Amino acid sequence: MFRVVRVFVVLGSAWSIAACSLISGGGDGPGSGLGRLAVMPLRESPESRGGDRPTLESHAGRAVTAQIYGALSEQTRFRFVPDLEVESYVGRIDRSDQLAAARQLAELSGADGVLFGTVYRFQDRIGPRYAASAPASVSLALSLYSVNEDKIVWEGQFDETQEPLSSNILNAWMFWRGGAHWFTARELSRLGIEDLIGEISR
């Protein structure tokens, strides 16, 4: 197992984010030998949605799942099962056990591997993009199941809240990627998803 640290920074009103991805795998990489992937719609952790600022915004799982498809469409290593095809199988799968569900989805779709995971936190910023009073905050975890190895061959996490650039000035290069503004939860999660998918598609 090895550890990869990714730090994201933006300069909106001098703000940054720091990201950490925990990646496991071996040999030629976690995606080695996988040609066609299926994406299990991400689950939403049963966090409270009450209060003035819900921990988990509605449709968070759907939003992040769509971002995974977007990131996969921008790489060339893997083909992927279309989302509508996956949806036709999901209703036939018992998802109480994520790994067992991944096995079922792989069998039904003919995929070599299955990406699945959970969104734990998905909070949007409060206020406009240049003057937000509270930052976006996102926490999610992904796993990659390999049919040939019949096990999880990779796991990644993204758990970040936008923070002042002054707390991490050395990583200002992320300004060029993220843009000079307060992120929305979707923008923040998209950066994390792109980074995680980048790890398995190398």
TORDOBA-745473 format. One record per residue: residue number from 1; residue in one letter; chain; y, x, z of N, C-alpha, C in turn. Coordinates in Angstrom, 2 decimals, m for minus. Each point is the difference from the previous one (the first is absolute). Layout:
    nr   rest   kette       n.y       n.x       n.z      ca.y      ca.x      ca.z       c.y       c.x       c.z
   NUM      a       A         Y         X         Z         Y         X         Z         Y         X         Z
...
//
This chain:
    nr   rest   kette       n.y       n.x       n.z      ca.y      ca.x      ca.z       c.y       c.x       c.z
     1      m       A     m1.19      0.85      0.00      1.19     m0.85      0.00      1.24      0.88      0.00
     2      f       A      1.00     m0.42     m0.73      1.25      0.74      0.05      1.14     m0.96      0.15
     3      r       A      1.12      0.51      0.36      1.16     m0.84      0.33      1.14      0.31     m0.93
     4      v       A      0.57     m1.04     m0.56      1.13      0.16     m0.89      1.19     m0.72      0.60
     5      v       A      1.10      0.67      0.12      1.19     m0.60      0.57      1.02     m0.20     m1.10
     6      r       A      0.52     m1.20     m0.09      1.02     m0.32     m0.98      1.22     m0.52      0.75
     7      v       A      1.18      0.50     m0.32      1.22     m0.48      0.65      0.95     m0.50     m1.07
     8      f       A      0.49     m1.24      0.18      0.89     m0.64     m0.95      1.40     m0.08      0.60
     9      v       A      1.01      0.37     m0.79      1.37      0.00      0.52      0.93     m0.68     m0.99
    10      v       A      0.96     m0.77      0.52      1.05     m0.57     m0.83      1.32      0.29      0.66
    11      l       A      1.08     m0.08     m0.82      1.31      0.35      0.51      0.96     m1.16      0.07
    12      g       A     m0.47     m1.23     m0.08      0.86     m1.17      0.02      1.24      0.22      0.81
    13      s       A      0.07     m0.27      1.22      1.10      0.40      0.86     m0.54      1.16      0.82
    14      a       A     m0.62      0.94     m0.70     m0.68      1.15      0.60     m1.19     m0.44      0.82
    15      w       A     m0.99     m0.57     m0.71     m1.21     m0.44      0.69     m1.22      0.55     m0.72
    16      s       A     m1.11      0.12      0.75     m1.24      0.51     m0.58     m1.19     m0.72      0.58
    17      i       A     m1.14      0.22     m0.64     m1.26     m0.49      0.55     m1.01      1.12     m0.03
    18      a       A     m0.93     m0.02      0.94     m1.04      1.03      0.04     m1.35     m0.68     m0.15
    19      a       A     m0.84      0.52     m0.90     m1.28     m0.62     m0.24     m1.14      0.96      0.24
    20      c       A     m1.08     m0.52      0.54     m1.17      0.84      0.25     m1.22     m0.70     m0.56
    21      s       A     m0.76      0.71     m0.86     m1.21     m0.55     m0.57     m1.20      0.78      0.52
    22      l       A     m0.97     m0.71      0.54     m1.21      0.63      0.47     m1.07     m0.20     m1.06
    23      i       A     m0.45      1.09     m0.60     m0.91     m0.09     m1.12     m1.32      0.68      0.35
    24      s       A     m1.08     m0.64     m0.32     m1.28      0.64      0.20     m0.80     m0.03     m1.28
    25      g       A     m0.75      1.02     m0.24     m0.81      0.08     m1.20     m0.43      1.43     m0.21
    26      g       A     m0.85      0.25     m0.97     m0.46      1.35     m0.21     m0.32      0.25     m1.44
    27      g       A     m0.52      1.22     m0.29     m0.37      0.35     m1.35      1.19      0.02     m0.92
    28      d       A     m0.09     m0.76     m1.10      1.07     m0.05     m0.99      1.08     m1.01      0.36
    29      g       A     m0.08     m0.57      1.16      1.01     m0.98      0.40     m0.63     m1.35      0.27
    30      p       A      0.69     m0.86      0.70     m0.56     m1.29      0.40     m0.35     m0.92     m1.17
    31      g       A      0.70      0.16     m1.13     m0.26     m0.88     m1.13     m1.01      0.55     m0.98
    32      s       A     m0.61      1.13      0.31     m0.94      0.63     m0.91     m1.17     m0.92     m0.32
    33      g       A     m0.28     m0.16     m1.28     m1.14     m0.81     m0.43      0.29     m1.48     m0.09
    34      l       A      1.21     m0.42      0.33      0.34     m1.42     m0.05      0.81     m0.27     m1.27
    35      g       A     m0.53     m0.83     m0.86      0.70     m0.29     m1.24      0.74     m1.32      0.02
    36      r       A     m0.58     m1.00      0.66      0.58     m1.35      0.00      0.11     m0.51      1.43
    37      l       A      1.21     m0.35      0.39      0.25     m0.45      1.36      0.29     m1.49      0.05
    38      a       A     m0.40     m0.62      1.09      0.41     m1.37      0.31      0.88      0.08      1.24
    39      v       A      0.97     m0.88      0.09      0.92     m0.03      1.14     m0.22     m1.30      0.77
    40      m       A     m0.52      0.14      1.19     m0.15     m1.18      0.87      1.39     m0.38      0.52
    41      p       A      0.40     m1.26     m0.13      1.30     m0.39      0.55      0.14      0.43      1.45
    42      l       A      1.10      0.65      0.32      0.17      0.53      1.36      0.10     m1.12      1.03
    43      r       A     m0.61      0.23      1.14      0.08     m0.95      1.10      1.30      0.21      0.76
    44      e       A      0.43     m1.03      0.68      1.16      0.09      0.87     m0.50     m0.02      1.44
    45      s       A      0.39      1.00      0.76     m0.39      0.06      1.40      0.55     m1.23      0.73
    46      p       A     m0.77     m0.56      0.91      0.45     m1.23      0.69      1.11      0.27      1.01
    47      e       A      1.11      0.56     m0.47      1.15      0.25      0.85      0.85     m1.27      0.09
    48      s       A      0.81     m0.08      1.03      0.88     m1.17      0.16      1.06     m0.02     m1.09
    49      r       A      0.24     m1.18     m0.55      1.06     m0.16     m0.98      1.19     m0.74      0.59
    50      g       A     m0.02     m0.18      1.28      1.09     m0.72      0.65      1.18      0.89      0.31
    51      g       A      1.04     m0.58      0.57      1.17      0.78      0.40      1.00      0.15     m1.12
    52      d       A      1.08      0.71      0.31      1.06      0.17     m0.98     m0.38      0.99     m1.09
    53      r       A     m0.91      0.93      0.33     m0.40      1.00     m0.98     m1.51      0.18      0.03
    54      p       A     m0.73     m0.75     m0.82     m1.45      0.05      0.03     m0.53      1.41     m0.24
    55      t       A     m1.09      0.33      0.68     m0.65      1.29     m0.23     m0.62      0.05     m1.38
    56      l       A     m0.48     m1.14     m0.46     m0.67     m0.08     m1.29      0.59     m1.15     m0.80
    57      e       A      0.78      0.33     m1.03      0.59     m1.03     m0.84     m1.10     m0.75     m0.76
    58      s       A      0.25     m1.24     m0.37     m0.98     m0.77     m0.74     m0.27      0.62     m1.36
    59      h       A     m1.23     m0.11     m0.47     m0.43      0.51     m1.30      0.05      1.52     m0.09
    60      a       A     m0.01      0.69      1.14      0.03      1.46     m0.02     m1.22      0.58     m0.71
    61      g       A     m1.18     m0.56      0.31     m1.22      0.50     m0.64      0.06     m0.14     m1.51
    62      r       A      0.50     m1.14     m0.46      0.10     m0.24     m1.43      0.98      0.97     m0.65
    63      a       A      1.12      0.25      0.67      1.02      0.89     m0.55     m0.52      1.43     m0.13
    64      v       A     m0.68      0.48      1.03     m0.51      1.38     m0.04     m1.16      0.12     m0.99
    65      t       A     m0.84     m1.03     m0.10     m1.08      0.03     m0.98      0.56      0.12     m1.41
    66      a       A      1.06     m0.73     m0.28      0.64      0.08     m1.32      0.54      1.41     m0.25
    67      q       A      0.50      0.65      1.05      0.50      1.35     m0.16     m1.12      0.99     m0.29
    68      i       A     m1.18     m0.24      0.54     m1.15      0.86     m0.30     m0.34     m0.10     m1.49
    69      y       A     m0.02     m1.22     m0.52     m0.27     m0.17     m1.44      1.09      0.70     m0.82
    70      g       A      1.24     m0.10      0.44      1.08      0.66     m0.72     m0.18      1.50     m0.03
    71      a       A     m0.36      0.58      1.15     m0.21      1.45      0.07     m1.20      0.43     m0.82
    72      l       A     m1.08     m0.80      0.01     m1.17      0.33     m0.81      0.31     m0.05     m1.49
    73      s       A      0.87     m0.92     m0.39      0.33     m0.13     m1.43      0.81      1.19     m0.51
    74      e       A      0.56      0.79      0.92      0.83      1.14     m0.39     m0.76      1.32      0.02
    75      q       A     m1.31     m0.05      0.31     m0.80      1.22     m0.02     m1.09     m0.14     m1.07
    76      t       A     m0.64      1.10     m0.33     m0.96     m0.01     m1.10     m1.43      0.35      0.41
    77      r       A     m0.20      0.30      1.25     m1.35      0.41      0.42     m0.96     m1.18      0.09
    78      f       A      0.47     m1.11      0.54     m0.87     m1.15      0.22      0.35     m1.17     m0.90
    79      r       A     m1.03     m0.74     m0.39      0.19     m1.35     m0.51     m0.14     m0.92      1.20
    80      f       A      0.50     m1.23     m0.11     m0.14     m0.91      1.14     m0.32     m1.40     m0.45
    81      v       A     m0.69     m0.71      0.86     m0.38     m1.39     m0.27      1.26     m0.85      0.09
    82      p       A      0.29     m0.82     m1.02      1.21     m0.83      0.04      0.05     m0.89      1.25
    83      d       A      1.22     m0.23      0.48      0.15     m0.76      1.25     m0.56     m1.41     m0.11
    84      l       A      0.16     m0.65     m1.14     m0.51     m1.37     m0.14     m1.52     m0.02      0.06
    85      e       A     m0.63      1.03     m0.53     m1.46      0.09      0.09     m0.44      0.19      1.45
    86      v       A      0.71      0.86      0.72     m0.33      0.21      1.41      0.15     m1.30      0.78
    87      e       A      1.07     m0.75     m0.27      0.22     m1.27      0.69     m1.15     m0.97     m0.21
    88      s       A     m0.62      0.06     m1.17     m1.11     m0.91     m0.28     m1.23      0.33      0.84
    89      y       A     m0.08      1.23      0.50     m1.13      0.41      0.82      0.27     m0.14      1.50
    90      v       A      1.24      0.15      0.39      0.34      0.08      1.43     m0.46     m1.24      0.77
    91      g       A      0.12     m1.16     m0.61     m0.40     m1.23      0.68     m1.48     m0.07      0.30
    92      r       A     m0.77      0.87     m0.64     m1.46      0.01      0.20     m0.43      1.08      0.98
    93      i       A      0.97      0.70      0.57     m0.31      1.15      0.85      0.35     m0.30      1.45
    94      d       A     m0.89      0.37      0.91      0.27     m0.08      1.44      0.79      1.25      0.38
    95      r       A      1.26     m0.19      0.40      0.87      1.14      0.27      0.13      0.32      1.48
    96      s       A     m0.90     m0.51      0.81      0.05      0.30      1.43     m0.31      1.48      0.27
    97      d       A     m0.77      0.61     m0.88     m0.30      1.43      0.08      0.55      0.63     m1.28
    98      q       A      1.03      0.83      0.14      0.69      0.55     m1.16     m0.92      0.85     m0.87
    99      l       A     m0.82      0.84      0.60     m0.87      0.87     m0.77     m1.05     m0.81     m0.76
   100      a       A     m0.60     m0.98      0.68     m0.98     m0.86     m0.66      0.65     m0.78     m1.15
   101      a       A      1.24     m0.43      0.22      0.72     m0.73     m1.05      0.27      0.91     m1.19
   102      a       A      0.31      1.27      0.26      0.23      0.96     m1.08     m1.28      0.18     m0.83
   103      r       A     m1.13      0.08      0.67     m1.27      0.12     m0.71     m0.23     m1.22     m0.91
   104      q       A      0.28     m1.17      0.54     m0.19     m1.23     m0.77      0.91     m0.04     m1.22
   105      l       A      1.26      0.36      0.20      0.95     m0.03     m1.10     m0.40      1.00     m1.07
   106      a       A     m0.47      1.17      0.39     m0.44      1.00     m0.97     m1.16     m0.53     m0.84
   107      e       A     m0.94     m0.66      0.67     m1.16     m0.55     m0.70      0.41     m1.09     m0.98
   108      l       A      0.87     m0.89      0.42      0.42     m1.11     m0.85      0.85      0.46     m1.20
   109      s       A      0.83      1.00      0.23      0.95      0.43     m1.03     m0.49      1.17     m0.84
   110      g       A     m1.07      0.65      0.42     m0.49      1.16     m0.72      0.88      1.23      0.19
   111      a       A      0.76      0.03      1.07      0.89      1.13      0.27     m0.77      1.16      0.63
   112      d       A      0.52      1.22     m0.20     m0.59      1.19      0.61      0.52      0.21      1.41
   113      g       A      1.15     m0.59      0.29      0.60      0.14      1.32      0.90     m1.17      0.31
   114      v       A      0.28     m0.19      1.27      0.85     m1.12      0.43      1.05      0.52      0.98
   115      l       A      1.25     m0.33     m0.27      1.10      0.26      0.93      0.20     m1.24      0.86
   116      f       A      0.09      0.18      1.31      0.26     m1.13      0.88      0.81      0.49      1.19
   117      g       A      0.57     m0.93      0.75      0.79      0.45      1.13      0.70     m1.14      0.73
   118      t       A      0.93      0.38      0.87      0.69     m0.95      0.86      1.47      0.36      0.11
   119      v       A      0.85     m1.02     m0.03      1.43      0.19      0.27      0.23     m0.38      1.45
   120      y       A      0.49      0.95      0.79      0.20     m0.22      1.43      1.44     m0.38      0.34
   121      r       A      0.94      0.54     m0.76      1.41     m0.29      0.25      0.73     m0.01     m1.33
   122      f       A      0.86     m0.99     m0.18      0.74     m0.14     m1.25      1.30     m0.74      0.34
   123      q       A      0.96      0.77      0.49      1.28     m0.56      0.43      1.09      0.38     m0.99
   124      d       A      0.73     m0.97     m0.45      1.09      0.29     m0.92      1.21      0.48      0.79
   125      r       A      0.92      0.67     m0.69      1.25      0.41      0.65      0.82     m1.26      0.32
   126      i       A      0.92      0.15      0.92      0.95     m1.07      0.29      1.37      0.46     m0.48
   127      g       A      0.59     m0.77     m0.90      1.29      0.38     m0.54     m0.10      0.53     m1.42
   128      p       A      1.15      0.28     m0.63      0.04      0.47     m1.38     m0.48      1.44     m0.15
   129      r       A     m0.25      0.42     m1.22     m0.61      1.29     m0.28      0.83      1.20      0.45
   130      y       A      1.32     m0.16      0.12      0.83      1.12      0.42      0.55     m0.14      1.42
   131      a       A     m0.34     m1.11      0.66      0.53     m0.21      1.35     m0.96     m0.82      0.85
   132      a       A     m1.27      0.34     m0.06     m1.00     m0.75      0.76      0.15      0.26      1.49
   133      s       A     m0.26     m1.01      0.79      0.08      0.15      1.45     m1.35      0.38      0.61
   134      a       A     m1.08     m0.15     m0.76     m1.33      0.41      0.45     m0.80      0.43     m1.23
   135      p       A     m0.80      1.06      0.12     m0.70      0.55     m1.17     m1.29     m0.73     m0.32
   136      a       A     m0.48      0.21     m1.21     m1.33     m0.47     m0.39     m1.04      0.84      0.71
   137      s       A     m1.16     m0.63      0.25     m1.09      0.69      0.69     m1.33     m0.49     m0.54
   138      v       A     m0.87      0.94     m0.37     m1.27     m0.36     m0.64     m1.14      0.83      0.59
   139      s       A     m1.12     m0.65      0.25     m1.21      0.70      0.42     m1.20     m0.63     m0.71
   140      l       A     m0.78      0.84     m0.67     m1.17     m0.49     m0.72     m1.06      1.10     m0.06
   141      a       A     m1.22     m0.41     m0.26     m1.11      0.94     m0.12     m0.85     m0.39     m1.20
   142      l       A     m0.46      1.00     m0.77     m0.87     m0.22     m1.14     m1.28      0.80      0.15
   143      s       A     m1.08     m0.51     m0.57     m1.28      0.70     m0.04     m0.57     m0.12     m1.41
   144      l       A     m0.77      1.02     m0.39     m0.65      0.01     m1.32     m1.50      0.08      0.19
   145      y       A     m0.70     m1.01     m0.48     m1.46     m0.05      0.07     m0.59      0.45     m1.32
   146      s       A     m0.98      0.89      0.04     m0.70      0.49     m1.18     m1.38     m0.64     m0.09
   147      v       A     m0.31     m0.59     m1.15     m1.31     m0.61     m0.19     m1.09      1.05      0.00
   148      n       A      0.20      1.10     m0.73     m1.03      1.04     m0.10     m0.35      0.59      1.35
   149      e       A      1.01      0.22      0.84     m0.25      0.60      1.31     m0.27     m1.05      1.07
   150      d       A      0.28     m1.25     m0.32     m0.17     m1.13      0.93      0.66      0.28      1.34
   151      k       A      1.23      0.45     m0.08      0.77      0.24      1.22      1.49      0.09     m0.33
   152      i       A      0.81     m0.03      1.02      1.44      0.20     m0.16      0.25      1.50     m0.20
   153      v       A      0.62      0.35     m1.11      0.20      1.41     m0.33      1.44      0.46      0.22
   154      w       A      0.88     m0.93      0.33      1.41      0.35      0.21      0.67     m1.06      0.86
   155      e       A      0.91      0.43      0.85      0.81     m0.91      0.79      1.43      0.51      0.04
   156      g       A      0.95     m0.89     m0.14      1.40      0.39      0.04      0.82     m0.97      0.81
   157      q       A      1.04      0.52      0.63      0.90     m0.83      0.81      1.45      0.27     m0.37
   158      f       A      0.78     m1.04      0.08      1.45      0.12     m0.17      0.63     m0.82      1.12
   159      d       A      0.82      0.66      0.82      0.56     m0.66      1.18      1.40      0.55      0.20
   160      e       A      0.99     m0.72     m0.52      1.35      0.54      0.01      1.08     m1.05      0.25
   161      t       A      1.07      0.47      0.63      1.22     m0.77      0.20      1.15      0.89     m0.47
   162      q       A      0.87     m0.53     m0.81      1.12      0.80     m0.50      0.82      0.54      1.17
   163      e       A      0.40      1.27     m0.09      0.70      0.63      1.12      1.14      0.88     m0.49
   164      p       A      0.88      0.43      0.89      1.15      0.80     m0.40     m0.40      1.32     m0.66
   165      l       A      0.69      0.36     m1.06     m0.24      1.26     m0.66      0.19      1.17      0.96
   166      s       A      0.90     m0.15      0.94      0.29      1.08      0.94     m1.22      0.39      0.83
   167      s       A     m0.98     m0.90      0.08     m1.20      0.31      0.78     m1.03      0.75     m0.83
   168      n       A      0.23      0.10     m1.33     m0.95      0.71     m0.86      0.73      0.52     m1.23
   169      i       A      1.00      0.83      0.18      0.86      0.48     m1.08     m0.75      0.84     m1.02
   170      l       A     m1.12      0.63      0.39     m0.71      0.88     m0.91     m0.68     m0.74     m1.14
   171      n       A     m0.10     m1.31      0.09     m0.71     m0.76     m1.02      0.92     m0.89     m0.84
   172      a       A      1.21      0.47     m0.24      0.97     m0.78     m0.75     m0.37     m0.17     m1.47
   173      w       A     m1.03      0.73     m0.47     m0.42     m0.15     m1.40     m0.45     m1.42     m0.32
   174      m       A     m0.39     m0.77      1.03     m0.46     m1.36     m0.29      1.13     m0.92     m0.44
   175      f       A      1.24      0.44      0.16      1.15     m0.76     m0.52     m0.18     m0.29     m1.48
   176      w       A     m0.51      0.99     m0.71     m0.13     m0.15     m1.45     m1.11     m0.97     m0.38
   177      r       A     m0.90     m0.25      0.90     m1.08     m0.94     m0.28      0.29     m1.40      0.53
   178      g       A      0.51     m0.06      1.22      0.18     m1.30      0.63      1.33     m0.66     m0.25
   179      g       A      1.05      0.78     m0.29      1.31     m0.58     m0.20      0.83     m0.01      1.27
   180      a       A      1.30     m0.04     m0.18      0.93      0.12      1.13      0.36     m1.38      0.56
   181      h       A     m0.93     m0.58      0.72      0.25     m1.31      0.60     m1.06     m0.29      1.04
   182      w       A      0.21     m1.07      0.76     m1.03     m0.50      0.90     m1.09     m0.65     m0.83
   183      f       A     m1.24      0.34      0.27     m1.11     m0.59     m0.72     m0.31     m1.42      0.47
   184      t       A     m0.55     m0.79     m0.88     m0.67     m1.24      0.40     m1.43      0.39      0.40
   185      a       A     m0.72     m0.91      0.62     m1.39      0.29      0.35     m0.82      0.27     m1.25
   186      r       A      0.27     m0.71     m1.07     m0.73      0.22     m1.25      0.28      1.37     m0.58
   187      e       A      1.25      0.44      0.05      0.34      1.33     m0.50     m0.66      1.08      0.84
   188      l       A      0.00     m0.19      1.29     m0.60      0.98      0.89     m1.51      0.08     m0.20
   189      s       A     m0.65     m1.15     m0.07     m1.45      0.00     m0.20     m0.38      0.54     m1.37
   190      r       A      0.84     m0.23     m0.99     m0.30      0.51     m1.33     m0.05      1.53      0.00
   191      l       A      0.90      0.64      0.71     m0.03      1.46      0.10     m1.30      0.47      0.63
   192      g       A     m0.43     m0.69      1.06     m1.25      0.37      0.65     m1.20     m0.21     m0.90
   193      i       A     m0.05     m1.13     m0.69     m1.11     m0.28     m0.90     m0.07      1.01     m1.13
   194      e       A      1.13      0.34     m0.59      0.02      0.98     m1.07     m0.57      1.34      0.47
   195      d       A      0.36      0.38      1.21     m0.47      1.27      0.55     m1.50     m0.03      0.26
   196      l       A     m0.49     m1.09      0.57     m1.42     m0.11      0.30     m0.85     m0.07     m1.27
   197      i       A      0.43     m0.80     m0.97     m0.73     m0.08     m1.26      0.04      1.34     m0.72
   198      g       A      1.11      0.71      0.13      0.09      1.32     m0.58     m1.05      0.96      0.56
   199      e       A     m0.33     m0.16      1.28     m0.99      0.86      0.61     m1.40     m0.21     m0.59
   200      i       A     m0.37     m1.26     m0.23     m1.36     m0.25     m0.49     m0.11      0.18     m1.51
   201      s       A      1.11      0.00     m0.70     m0.07      0.11     m1.47      0.16      1.43     m0.50
   202      r       A      0.10      0.96      0.90      0.11      1.41     m0.41     m1.33      0.53     m0.44
//
